[in-house]
Amino acid sequence: MSPARPRIVAVDGPAASGKTTLARRLAAHFALDFLDTGLLYRAVARRLLDQGRGLDDQAAAARIAAAIGAADLDPAGLRAEQVSQGASRVAAIPAVREALLSFQRRFGEGARGAVLAGRDIGTVVRPDAGRKIFVTASTEERARRRCKELQANGVPSIYERVLEELRERDARDQSRAVAPLLPAGDAFVIDTTDKDIETAFAIARAYVAGASGAARPSPCRPA
Ligand code: CDP
């Protein structure tokens, strides 16, 4: 039996919460397209840095954002810490967010439907998503995961420094005026602090398929 397939699944959460891995697996399982929207903000920051411009050059950032397309989203070169911090800075510029909106909205309009991972998918980009998940984990656990991931990729990393950078980025993402990081009121929250990816995926899959009691309010039917 093929799994039930919602058209749009929003997966939001802070850095290193496990949202991207979860979102990618959900997309594969439910045969939906997948977009990691963080790459859009990373691509804008990367290009600004490459052009030698300041991350506070709002006009240039907005111009770059308006020209970003699928071809710019190759993760190679977009994962460096400098780009992570830069992405979170350009993501606070309203004109950048506005310029990236239509790409994100159009992405979900493909015939297959889509899983979009980010910070504001359930609140701003697709508040109409059929399923919304907010993935979270303690800051210390997220720092531990990011540190391991960086080291596995050959980037020498110190836990305390990674923790500090995560806190900095969380604070910026949560406090910005436009589309701050926060769970949608109707999001299904998964705390992955004590869960491995298999456990988190099983919970998310059940919710997306509509099998989780907590997932959807049950319709009122006559007894
Ligand atoms: O992978 P990680 O969670 O570390 O970061 P990411 O998802 O690639 O996002 C990088 C930065 O882009 C975040 O810190 C946010 O500031 C910003 N972002 C955003 O504002 N809205 C989104 N939908 C996705 C990312």
Residues whose N, C-alpha, C, O or C-beta is under 5 A from the ligand:
A	BS01	CDP	P14 A15 A16 T37 G38 L39 Y41 S84 A87 S88 A91 A117 G118 R119 D120 R169 D173
